[in-house]
Amino acid sequence: MLVVSDIHGNIHALKAVLDHSRGWDDVIVLGDLVDYGPNPLEVIDLLRDLGARIVRGNHDHAVAFGVDCRCGEKTHWLSVWFRENITLELLGDKEKSLLAGLPLRVHLDASGVEVEAVHAAPSNPLYAYLYPWLRDDEVCMMIKKPFRLTSREKVDCPSGFYLVGHTHYQFYRVARGAVIVNPGSVGEPRDGDPRASYALLDVDRGSVEFFRVKYPVDNVIRDLEALGVPEPYFGALRYMFVIGEAPPRP
């Protein structure tokens, strides 16, 4: 199974991942097809042609329903401007309707193993940030559904595989019997490595392989220039795509 997340309108990175990856028979996308990148329409069309199973990310939700993305402080200013001035201009009603219809969760059953795919975390599928450095009890709280948790309940993790994105950090984590996999970001990594990031998951064997792929980032920059993105937004976007980190605030 090919697992990708946070493509963010970067068609060049997505194509590089598809060219590089081998041996998968299914595609699961953990949300955020749009915003920041210059080619959201092409990303949506390609994933639709692949027959990928897609969950809704917070940026997809913001575009579809005209609400705030509630993303991190470092990129919120940039996200708001780009969505209002670029993404919404590039997408039509058909694409917005598709994003609105994406599920918040996808459940897979592979050889009796439960796999739950969400954008952020099972407890808050759009907005929670499940980082790799969190303590086990924090991770387990974010995996549990709110209605299953009481103040007296021991913080244990339900067993199974949990596929998450949103943080743009690639990691594999085991917390009290739960396996959490984040493939990282295809289109806009923020861990200091700007290469496109993805994972191959074999649930039957219980194995995960992570990959990073170099792609023509200059093509993304040229596409942004062609859209007429002004400063300071252009500089901030270029920084993210080239450096692979959240940009400094102007």
C-alpha positions in Angstrom: 0.0 0.0 0.0 1.4 3.4 -1.0 0.8 5.9 1.8 1.1 9.7 1.0 0.0 12.8 2.7 0.2 16.6 2.6 0.7 17.0 -1.2 -0.3 20.7 -1.0 -0.8 21.3 -4.7 2.7 20.1 -5.6 2.1 18.0 -8.7 5.9 17.8 -9.5 6.6 16.1 -6.1 3.6 13.8 -6.5 4.6 12.6 -9.9 8.2 12.0 -8.6 6.8 9.8 -5.8 4.6 7.8 -8.2 7.5 7.3 -10.6 9.8 6.2 -7.7 7.5 3.9 -5.8 7.1 0.3 -6.8 5.1 -2.8 -5.8 1.9 -1.2 -4.4 -1.6 -2.2 -5.2 -3.5 0.5 -3.3 -3.1 4.2 -2.6 -4.2 5.9 0.6 -3.9 9.7 0.8 -4.0 11.3 4.3 -5.3 14.6 3.3 -4.2 18.2 2.3 -4.3 18.0 -1.4 -4.4 21.8 -1.7 -2.9 25.1 -0.6 0.7 26.4 -0.7 1.4 24.7 -4.0 0.5 26.0 -7.5 -1.2 23.0 -9.0 -4.1 21.8 -6.8 -6.3 21.0 -9.8 -3.7 18.7 -11.3 -3.2 17.0 -8.0 -6.9 16.3 -7.5 -7.3 15.0 -11.1 -4.3 12.7 -10.9 -5.4 11.2 -7.6 -8.9 10.7 -8.9 -7.5 8.9 -12.0 -5.5 6.6 -9.7 -8.6 5.6 -7.8 -6.9 6.6 -4.5 -8.7 6.5 -1.2 -8.4 10.0 0.3 -9.3 11.4 3.7 -10.0 15.1 4.2 -7.3 17.3 5.6 -7.7 20.7 7.3 -6.7 22.6 4.2 -9.1 20.6 2.1 -11.8 21.3 4.7 -11.0 25.0 4.6 -11.3 25.3 0.8 -14.4 23.2 0.7 -16.4 25.0 3.4 -14.9 28.5 3.5 -13.6 28.2 7.0 -10.2 28.8 8.7 -7.6 26.0 8.3 -6.6 26.3 12.0 -3.0 25.5 11.0 0.2 26.3 12.9 1.0 29.9 13.8 4.2 29.8 11.7 2.3 29.3 8.4 -1.2 30.5 9.1 -0.7 34.0 7.6 0.7 32.4 4.4 -2.0 29.8 4.3 -4.9 32.3 4.6 -3.5 34.5 1.8 -2.7 31.7 -0.6 -6.1 30.0 -0.1 -8.0 33.2 -0.7 -6.0 34.5 -3.6 -4.7 31.4 -5.4 -6.3 28.1 -4.4 -9.9 29.3 -4.5 -9.2 30.9 -7.9 -7.8 27.8 -9.4 -10.5 25.3 -8.3 -14.0 25.2 -9.5 -17.2 24.0 -7.8 -16.6 20.4 -8.9 -13.3 20.3 -7.1 -14.6 22.0 -4.0 -17.5 19.5 -3.9 -15.1 16.6 -4.2 -13.0 18.0 -1.2 -16.2 18.5 0.8 -17.2 14.9 0.2 -14.0 13.3 1.4 -14.4 11.3 4.6 -12.6 12.2 7.8 -11.6 8.6 8.4 -11.0 5.6 6.3 -11.0 2.1 7.9 -9.1 -0.8 6.3 -9.2 -4.4 7.3 -6.1 -6.3 6.2 -5.8 -9.9 7.4 -7.7 -9.0 10.6 -5.6 -6.0 11.4 -7.4 -2.8 11.9 -6.0 0.1 10.0 -7.4 3.6 10.6 -6.4 6.5 8.3 -6.9 10.1 9.3 -5.3 13.4 8.5 -4.3 14.5 12.0 -5.3 12.1 14.8 -8.2 9.7 15.5 -9.4 11.9 18.4 -9.4 15.0 16.2 -9.0 14.1 12.6 -8.6 17.6 11.2 -6.6 19.6 13.7 -4.6 17.6 16.2 -0.8 17.5 15.9 0.6 14.0 16.6 4.3 14.7 16.7 6.9 11.9 17.0 8.4 13.3 20.2 5.2 13.1 22.2 5.1 10.9 25.3 3.3 7.5 25.0 0.4 8.7 27.2 0.0 11.8 25.0 0.0 9.7 21.8 -2.6 7.3 23.3 -4.9 10.1 24.3 -4.8 11.4 20.7 -5.5 7.9 19.3 -8.5 7.2 21.5 -11.9 8.6 20.3 -13.3 11.2 22.7 -16.4 9.1 23.4 -14.3 6.2 24.5 -12.3 8.2 27.1 -13.2 9.0 30.7 -11.2 10.8 33.3 -10.8 7.6 35.2 -9.8 5.4 32.3 -6.3 4.1 32.0 -4.5 5.7 29.0 -3.9 2.6 26.9 -3.7 2.5 23.1 -6.1 0.4 21.1 -4.1 -2.1 19.1 -3.8 -1.7 15.4 -2.2 0.5 12.7 -2.9 4.3 12.6 -1.9 6.3 9.6 -1.6 10.0 10.2 -0.2 13.1 8.5 -0.6 16.8 9.2 2.7 17.4 10.9 4.9 17.0 7.8 7.2 14.8 9.8 8.0 11.3 8.6 8.0 8.7 11.5 7.2 5.3 12.8 6.1 5.0 16.4 5.0 2.2 18.7 3.0 3.3 21.7 1.6 0.6 24.1 0.6 -1.8 21.4 -0.4 0.8 18.8 1.6 1.4 15.6 1.5 4.9 14.3 2.9 5.7 10.8 3.3 9.1 9.3 4.6 9.1 5.7 5.7 12.7 6.0 4.8 15.3 3.4 4.9 14.7 -0.4 4.7 18.3 -1.4 6.1 20.3 1.5 8.3 18.6 4.1 9.1 20.7 7.2 11.7 18.5 8.9 14.7 20.1 7.1 14.8 17.6 4.2 13.0 19.1 1.2 12.7 15.9 -0.7 9.3 14.4 -1.3 8.4 11.9 1.4 6.2 8.7 1.3 5.8 5.3 2.8 5.0 1.7 1.7 3.0 -0.3 4.2 2.6 -4.0 4.1 0.0 -4.7 6.8 0.1 -8.5 6.3 3.8 -8.6 7.1 3.7 -5.7 9.6 6.4 -3.8 7.7 6.8 -0.2 6.8 9.4 1.3 4.5 10.0 5.1 4.3 11.4 6.9 1.2 12.6 10.4 0.3 12.6 11.4 -3.4 14.3 14.4 -5.0 12.0 16.2 -7.5 12.4 19.3 -9.7 11.6 22.0 -7.1 12.5 24.7 -9.6 9.4 23.8 -11.6 7.3 24.6 -8.5 9.0 27.9 -8.2 8.4 28.7 -11.8 4.7 27.8 -11.5 4.4 30.1 -8.5 6.1 32.9 -10.5 3.7 32.3 -13.4 0.8 32.8 -11.0 2.1 36.2 -10.0 2.5 35.4 -6.3 3.9 38.7 -4.7 6.3 39.2 -1.8 6.5 38.4 1.0 4.4 35.3 0.1 6.5 34.2 -2.8 9.7 34.3 -0.7 8.1 32.4 2.1 6.8 29.7 -0.2 10.2 29.4 -2.0 11.8 29.0 1.4 9.5 26.1 2.4 9.9 24.2 -0.9 13.7 24.7 -1.2 14.7 24.4 2.5 12.0 22.1 3.8 11.1 24.1 6.9 8.5 26.5 7.9 9.5 30.1 6.8 10.5 32.9 9.1 7.7 35.4 9.6 8.4 38.6 7.6 
